[in-house]
Amino acid sequence: MTATPEARAWHERGDQRSPSPLFRPAKLTPEQRDEIVRRLDDGEEPMDLALEYGVAAGTIRNFR
């Protein structure tokens, strides 16, 4: 099963309600992801950021 363009757009925007059962709502907005990348580049630890944003440390590490 492939995602519709609407579902892809929803996922990229990080909307809180899913138009499709294919995706879960994003826990982080694009702005939060940008901030995390900047903070990782500044030397902050993924685990500290994960606790602050309420996501797994692996999620934060994936942004590197």
C-alpha positions in Angstrom: 0.0 0.0 0.0 1.4 3.4 -0.9 0.7 6.7 0.7 -1.4 9.3 -1.0 0.0 12.8 -1.8 -2.3 14.2 0.9 -0.9 11.7 3.5 2.7 12.6 2.5 1.9 16.3 2.9 0.3 15.7 6.3 3.3 13.8 7.4 5.8 16.5 6.3 3.8 19.2 8.0 3.6 17.2 11.2 -0.1 17.6 11.5 -1.6 16.1 14.7 -4.4 14.2 13.1 -3.7 11.5 10.5 -5.7 11.5 7.3 -4.6 7.9 6.7 -3.8 4.8 8.8 -0.4 4.7 7.1 1.2 7.3 9.3 1.3 8.3 12.9 1.3 11.9 13.9 4.8 13.4 14.1 5.9 14.1 17.6 8.1 17.0 16.5 7.4 19.9 14.3 9.8 20.9 11.5 10.9 23.9 13.6 11.6 21.6 16.6 13.7 19.3 14.3 15.7 22.3 13.0 16.3 23.4 16.6 17.4 19.9 17.6 19.9 19.7 14.7 21.3 23.1 15.7 21.7 22.0 19.3 23.3 18.7 18.3 25.8 20.7 16.2 26.5 22.9 19.3 27.4 19.7 21.2 24.4 18.9 23.3 23.8 15.3 24.1 21.0 13.3 22.3 19.7 11.9 25.6 19.3 15.3 27.1 17.4 16.5 24.1 15.3 13.4 24.0 14.2 13.9 27.6 13.3 17.5 26.9 11.3 16.8 23.8 9.7 13.6 25.0 11.0 11.3 22.3 13.5 8.4 22.2 17.2 9.2 22.1 17.4 7.2 18.8 14.9 9.6 17.3 17.3 12.5 18.1 20.3 10.6 16.8 18.6 10.1 13.5 18.7 13.9 12.9 22.5 14.0 12.8 
